[in-house]
Amino acid sequence: MCRNIKTLFNFAPPVTKDEVQAASLQFVRKITGFNKPSKANEDAFLTAVEEIADVSSRLLLSLDTTAPPKNREEEAAKAKARAAERFGD
């Protein structure tokens, strides 16, 4: 599950709200063990996703770096190459 959480800081173009939301959802799924919560836990699950997305957005906006922004396509290609080496694809 957690492999879907990607680094979101210092990219050009900047991170989107959807990307932060997706990472937050994956985080909550990982720590709860739920892919989809029961009706009894749905409100708590969705509230946690929203709160984590809010905190993550604030964190990303508050960070500072002198490094040049990373290129999304280049980083995706590097990740694909690492996966191919690791899993033999």
WORAFEN-V353878 format. One line per field, one symbol per residue. ss: DSSP state (~ for helix, > for strand, _ for the rest). Layout:
ss=???
This chain:
ss=_~~~______>>____~~~~~~~~~~~~~~~~______~~~~~~~~~~~~~~~~~~~~~~~~_______>>~~~~~~~~~~~~~~~~__
